């Protein structure tokens, strides 16, 4: 009983860290640009499909792990391949923002929703043409299973899941540092707080918005990369559930709050895995029930900030 509780809690944290990587991109885009990007889930799916190509090729150049040293090299190659696949989303996000999103910033929110929904449909067709309609698999999880499990509280746990949790924690700490300490991050926050004042002091809001959208696309793609490398596949419909749960996460945490997205993602991840363990019938309803309870207590979310990255 205790071991099952710990295992499902760890699985929830693993899923929560992946959700955070996806929701962080959505939070950044909404916190600065004020746009709820309906195509965000398909950017996540695109990252998974790109990983199929990039990681599949990269791991083909490296032998499957047969010892601790080769296992470490193999894991680093997989992680580097995932980063490379997600990095392809940077120029894609930049082009989408500058060509499609920028002209409608001053339009009504309905135009933004229609545009991002259209981008969603376009990305689905692009992936269908490029990789086909059937699910694809980068084929590295069987090799990752050969890496010795990590001993946690007296029993073994998949090393890949531990790596994903560490990477997710690293992403959170880097984002906090970036927006709190770096010059570029402070410029982004200043632009989110007061665009007119940022423009008056010489900040290029166009470049700032392009950077923000590209970052959001990168983290969506990186989340997809982490999922597709694990015991999963890349398929055309995979972007819907993460998109919906990402909205739940940022509502729970507070719109525009990175800390809120982090806490909300871990909360949703753990609650959903506990629900699968004890009450599978309420798996889909559990995150929304948590969101409802929190909104009744704190309508602005746990760390609610409107229009500012915190």
N, C-alpha and C positions, 0 to 999 in steps of 0.2 A: 504493500500500500504506500509506504513512505517513498520507496524507490520509484514507483509509478508517478507519484506527485512531483518528485524532483525532476523526473524525465520530462513530463508534460510541461512543467514550468520552464525548463531549459529550452524545450521545443518552442514554447511561447515567446521566450526572449529572442531566440533565433529568428522566428517569424517577425517579431516586433522590430528588430534591427533592420530587416529587409524593408518592412513597411516604412520605417523612418527614412531610409535612403530615398524611397519614392516620394514620401510626403514632404521631405525637406525641400525637394525641387518645387513642388506645388506651393509650399509655404513661401519660398523665396520669390517666386513669380507673383503670387498674390500680394505679398507684403509690400513689394516695391511698385509693381505695375498695376495692381488692382484688378487683375484679370484672373478669372477662374478658368484655367486651361483644360477644356474637355478632351483635348488630344494628348494629355499627359500620360494616360494609360497606354496609348499606342507608342509613345516614345519609350516607355518601359518595355513594351513588347519588341520594339525595334532593336533595343539594346540586347535582348535575349537572342534574337535572330542573328544579329551581327556577331555575337559571341559564338554561335554555332560555327560560323565561318572562321573567325580569328583564332579562337581557342582551339578549335578542332585542328587547324593547320599548325599552330604553335606546339601543341602537345604531340603532334605527329613527328616533330623533330627531336623529341626527348623520350627516352625509354621510360616505361612504366616503373614506378618506384619498387625497388627490391631491398632497400635498406634505409636507415635514418637519413643519410646524406642525400641519396637520390630522391627520397621522399620530400625532403626540404626543397631541393632544386625543382622537382615537379610542381610542388605547391606554389613556389614563387613564379614559375612559368605560367601556371594557370591564372594567378592573380594579375600578373603583368598583361596577359592576354585579355582578361576582363577589363582592365583599365584602358587598354588600347581600343577595345570594342566600344566602351563608353565614350572615349575621347572623340570617336567619329561623330557622336551626337553634338559636340560643341559647334562645329561649322554648320551642321544641319539646323540646330536651334538658332544660331545667329542669322541664317538666311530666312528662316520662318518668321523671326521677329522683324527683321528689317524690310522684308518684302510684303508680308501678309498682315502682321499684327500692328505695326507702327501706324498705318493710315487710319486705324479705327480707335485710337486711344481716346479721342474726344467724342466718340459716338456713344449712343446709348448701350447699356450692357447687353441688350438683346443681340446687337450686331456682333459683339464679342463672342457670345455663346454660339451663335450661328456659324461664325467663322471657324472657331476651334472645333466645332462638331464636323464641319466640312473637312477640316484638316485630318480629323480622326478617320473619316471614311477614305480619304486619299491615302493615308498611311497604311490602312488595312489593305487596300488594293496594291500598293507598292510592294508590301511584304508578300502578298499572294503571288504576284508576278515574279518576284525575285526568288522566293524559296518554295513556292507551291502551297497547296491548300492543306497538305497533311503535316502533322507535327514533326519537328526535327529535334535531334538530340546531339549535343556536342560530343557525347560518348566518352567523357572523362570520369564520370562518377564511379564506374567500376574500378578504375585505377586509383581514385581517391580513397576508395574503401580499403585499399592495400596499405594505406598509411596507418600506423598504429593509433588506436583510439586514445583519447585523452582521459586520464583518470581524474574524475571529479567526485568528491565526497564518497569514495569507496566503490565506484563502478565506472565502467568505460562509457565514453560518450564520443560520437563521431568528431574527429579532429576538424573536418571541414566546417561543421556547424560552429565550433569554437572559433575558427578563423573568421567566419562571417561576423560573429558577435564582436570580435576584437576590431575588425575593419569598420563595422558600424559605429562602435564607440570612437574610433579614430576619426571618422567622418564628422561626428557630432562635435568633438573637441576642436577639430580644424575649423569648422564653420563658426563656432563661438569665437575662436581666436581671430578668424578673418574679419568678422563684422565688428568685433570689439577693439582689436589692436592694430590691424593693418590700415594703411592709408586708403587703399582702394575700398575696403569694407566700410570705412567711415564715410567715404564719399557716397557709397550706395545708400547707407542709412540716412545721410543728410538729404539725398534726393528723394527718398521715400517720405521723409517728414515734410519737406517743403521744396517742391520742384522749382518754383519761381525764384526762391532765394538761392538755390543751388545754381541755377542758370545765371543769376546776377553775379555770382562770384567766379564765373568762368567754367563751371562744370558742364561737360557735354552730356546732356540727358540722353541723347540718342545712343551714344556709345555705352553709357551706363545701363540703359534698358537692354541693349543687345547683349552685354555681358551677363546680366541677370538671367535673361531668357536662356542663353547658352548654358549657364551653370545649372539652371533647373532641368534642362534637357539632359545634361551630363549625369546628374544624380538619378534621374529616372532610368536612363540607360544602364547605369551601374547597378541599380537594384535588379533590373532584368537580367544582367549578366550573372549576378550572384545566384539568382534563382535557377537559371538554365544550366549552370555548372553543377548545381546540386542534384538531388534525385528528382529532377523534373525535366520537362521538354519545353520547347518554344512552339506555340501554336497561335493561330490568328485571333482567337477570342480571349487570350490570356490577359489583355489589358483592362477588361471591364471591372473585375473584382478588386484589383489593386487601386483603380481610380476611385471607386465608391468608398473603399475603406480608407483611402487617403483623405477624402473629404471628411469622413467620420473622425479621423485622427486630428486634423487641423481644427475641426469644430470643438472637439474635446479639449485640445490644448490651448485654443485661442487663436483666432485668425491673425497670421503674421508673426507668431511666436515660435522660434526654433526650439526653445526649451519646452514649450507646450507640445510641439510636434514630437519631440523625443519621448516625453513622458506618456503622451497619448498613444504613440505607436507601441511602446512596451506594454501599456495597459491593455490595449486592444489585442495584441499578440497573445499575451498570457491568458486573458479571459476567453478568447476564442479557442485556445488549445485545451483549457480546462473544460469548456463546454463540449468539445469533441470527445474528451475522456469520459465525462460523467453523463452528459445529456446531449447526445449528437443531434437530436431534433431541433435544438435551439441554437445551433452553431451560427447560423446566419443572423439570428435575432439578437444574440448576446452583445455584440459591439454597439448596436443601435440602442439597446436598453441602457448600456453604460452611458452613451451620449445623452440620452433623455434625462437620466438621473442627474448628471453633471450640469446640464443646461437648466434644470429646475432649481438647482442650488446656486450655480454661478452662470448666468446667461451669457457672459462674455468669455466663458471657457476658463480653464485652470490658470493660464497665464495670458489672458486676453489682451492683445494690443491691436488696434485697428490701423492698418496702413503703415506699419513700421516693423522692421526686422528686429527682434529682440532675442 
